[in-house]
Amino acid sequence: MAPAGQVTGSDLQAMLTDGALAGSWTLDASRSSIRLQSKSMWGLVPVKGGFREIAGAGTVSPDGQVSGTITVAAASVDTKNAKRDTHLRSAEFFDADAHPDITVSVEGLAPASQGVTGTGTLTVRGLTRPLTFGATVSTVDTGEIWLDAEIQVNRADYGMTWSPMRMASMDNTITIHAVFTRS
């Protein structure tokens, strides 16, 4: 199903403050995605993948405060290359055995010129860092809310510094497409 329309920051603020979105929301994992992209071989070869296991929920308070969490199973990384995926699950990258979850926690959304600005934290390998990101919000006629964001992350900030001969980029892009339905 396609979104009914992108919501401007000011429209979203009005929907939040009038209580239209108040309540609990659940991430529809079957229609949501968390994708990653990096470059290896000195920035010449893109590495793309995603995570097969995600979950999440959010709350909008009656006064319009937004909070929520998206949890990703680190071991569910899938780049369509089994050897690389095993390496990404290892202690050199996600260390999925010791740190099974990657968590995006949103503590607020504020209107911005091109949609909304989200604030919160990103936790990878047990390391939590502040997070600010731009996003677009769309509504669907069925009452769903779609949140789309692209987050730039330096993996070294989370202890993932493996890069023989500096072949692999430290800069990564995480793309979130989150479909929320009322709980």
Sequence and secondary structure as in RCSB ss.txt:
>XXXX:A:sequence
MAPAGQVTGSDLQAMLTDGALAGSWTLDASRSSIRLQSKSMWGLVPVKGGFREIAGAGTVSPDGQVSGTITVAAA
SVDTKNAKRDTHLRSAEFFDADAHPDITVSVEGLAPASQGVTGTGTLTVRGLTRPLTFGATVSTVDTGEIWLDAE
IQVNRADYGMTWSPMRMASMDNTITIHAVFTRS
>XXXX:A:secstr
   SEEE HHHHHHHHHTTTT EEEEE GGG EEEEEEEETTTTEEEEEEES EEEEEEE TT  EEEEEEEEGG
GEE S HHHHHHHHSTTTT TTT  EEEEEEEEEEEETTEEEEEEEEEETTEEEEEEEEEEEEE TTS EEEEEE
EEEEGGGGT    GGG S SEEEEEEEEEEEE 
